């Protein structure tokens, strides 16, 4: 299961404390953040890429 936080607020401290393995998407250049739909798309792409490798 994956938990995605909002672009502005992220995740509450209560939710963060329950996450077994946090991860972050590396951002290049002047990009500060992705909206949650874009982050979910990147996550799904990477999971599929790893599965097919």
C-alpha positions as CSV (number, residue, x, y, z in Angstrom):
1,X,0.0,0.0,0.0
2,X,1.1,3.5,-0.7
3,X,0.1,6.7,1.0
4,X,0.4,10.0,-0.9
5,X,0.2,13.4,0.7
6,X,-1.0,16.6,-0.7
7,X,1.5,19.0,-2.4
8,X,1.0,21.7,0.3
9,X,0.4,19.8,3.6
10,X,2.0,16.5,3.0
11,X,1.0,13.9,5.5
12,X,0.0,14.4,9.1
13,X,2.4,13.4,11.8
14,X,0.1,10.5,12.8
15,X,0.1,9.1,9.3
16,X,3.9,9.6,9.0
17,X,4.4,7.6,12.2
18,X,2.7,4.6,10.7
19,X,4.6,4.4,7.5
20,X,7.1,1.6,7.4
21,X,9.3,2.8,4.5
22,X,9.0,6.4,3.4
23,X,10.2,7.4,0.0
24,X,10.6,10.6,-2.0
25,X,10.7,11.4,-5.7
26,X,14.0,13.1,-6.6
27,X,13.4,16.6,-8.1
28,X,15.7,18.1,-10.7
29,X,16.4,21.8,-11.4
30,X,13.9,24.4,-10.1
31,X,11.0,21.9,-9.6
32,X,9.8,22.1,-6.0
33,X,7.0,19.6,-6.0
34,X,4.5,17.5,-8.0
35,X,0.8,17.4,-7.5
36,X,-0.5,14.1,-6.1
37,X,-1.8,12.8,-9.4
38,X,1.6,13.4,-11.1
39,X,3.4,11.8,-8.1
40,X,1.1,8.7,-8.3
41,X,1.9,8.4,-12.1
42,X,5.6,8.5,-11.4
43,X,5.3,5.9,-8.7
44,X,3.2,3.6,-10.9
45,X,5.7,4.0,-13.8
46,X,8.6,3.1,-11.6
47,X,6.9,0.1,-10.1
48,X,6.1,-1.2,-13.6
49,X,9.6,-0.5,-14.9
50,X,11.1,-2.5,-12.0
51,X,8.7,-5.3,-12.5
52,X,9.5,-5.6,-16.2
53,X,13.3,-5.3,-15.8
